Amino acid sequence: YITILRRHWRLVAVGAVVGLLVGLFLYLNTPKTFQASTRIEIERRPLSPIGDRSRYFEYWWNPEFYPTQYEILRSRGLAELVVHDLQLWNDPVFNPGVASLSSQEREEAVTAAQDEAFVGNLARRLLGGLSVQPQRDTQLVDISYRSTDRELAMRVANGVARAYIEMGERQRQETIEGAAVYLENQIDQIKNEIAETEARLQAYSRDTDMVNVDSESNIVAQRLQAANQDYISARNQRIQKEVRYNELLSAPAESIADTLTEGMVGELRSELNKLERQYATDLQTYKEDFPAMVALRAKIDAQRENLQKVIDETVEQARDQARAEYQTALRSERALAQEFNQMKDATLDASGAAVQYNTLRAERDTRRQLLDELLRMQSEVATSTTTNAPARVIDVALLPSGPISPNPVSYTHLRAHETTARIAY
């Protein structure tokens, strides 16, 4: 081998120089790509502000929670929010076509469908440069964006994190506001009932000169008190079922389906996002009417229809079940209320003034206990409105100091590291 090298060293030297020149030419003519990253922390927070412990722990140990959040970060819906927040249609780097439009063409009216399709295409283009990298064994997620413009890379990375946090806060706030309005109406109703019962009790006490009656010594009154307790429990159960049913009516359909399908919706959404990212990547090479692109678009539409079908069926089933439970609790409450009223009437006829006094006092105490329970729920809702957001920014994206590609020194190492990270994820 040494003899061959000595004999052909000129050819080897020429090949090395030519290879170096070709590499230098490609390096100088390859557009520089910059990457900016922001790091956020995602905490588990139940969407509903009230509920029993079993539902809370079921939510806490839900293994689909974090994969669902990662897919939301990669979703087209979130990307469209970023496009709107940053007005990326006016950015000549992100949307090169806007530079060739005149001011009159920019102001021309478009239909809602055209505007939606335009923003959707920009969102798919954004997803082509976005990467979401969870940090193993932590609640931290790195959101990175690559662009030929360093400032755009920083703006989009921070914009995705901000839009995700605002989306979570908005969903949680809508659910909390719905529960707060319902509980406030229930509390006002119970307060009015207490005031009415208290007025009747005081009026009856004045008319009969009765100050206090020992209900413990009256067996009839004790039975009436037991009926009151059953009625309290039934009414409280009905309120909880009604709150749950209203939550399912107002909560986002995808959030409900994610919780109830044991990962099916997350897998379907992941496949849809993968197809959309592939479409956004291929769109940089082929036109939309290219046969392969048309077929891929049809596959994306079919996947989206399938995902929506699963979500609709799951949500409809959950709402039907919640409505049935609410109606069952309502029937139970009405039956116990009727039984209580019948017992009250019979007791009044049999026991006279003392039992009537105890009956009024039992009604008052029943509603006071129910009011305490509603106030406790209202306190939980009020507390939940002051808690921190379910996600927060740990490190904001900074202006990249240099390109990540092309980089003749660390390019190969960087690509190998990214490939390993994707496989590990």
Secondary structure, DSSP 8 states (H G I E B T S, - for coil): -HHHHHHTHHHHHHHHHHHHHHHHHHHHHS--BEEEEEEEEE----SSSS--HHHHHHHHT-TTHHHHHHHHHT-HHHHHHHHHHHTGGG-TTT-GGGGGS-HHHHTS---HHHHHHHHHHHHHHHHHTEEEEE-TTSSEEEEEEEESSHHHHHHHHHHHHHHHHHHHHHHHHHHHHHHHHHHHHHHHHHHHHHHHHHHHHHHHHHHHT-----GGG-HHHHHHHHHHHHHHHHHHHHHHHHHHHHHHHHS-HHHHHHHHTTTHHHHHHHHHHHHHHHHHHHTTTS-TTSHHHHHHHHHHHHHHHHHHHHHHHHHHHHHHHHHHHHHHHHHHHHHHHHHHHHHHHHHHHHHTHHHHHHHHHHHHHHHHHHHHHHHHHHHHHHHHHHS--SEEEEE-----SS-SBS-TTTHHHHHHHHHHHHHH-
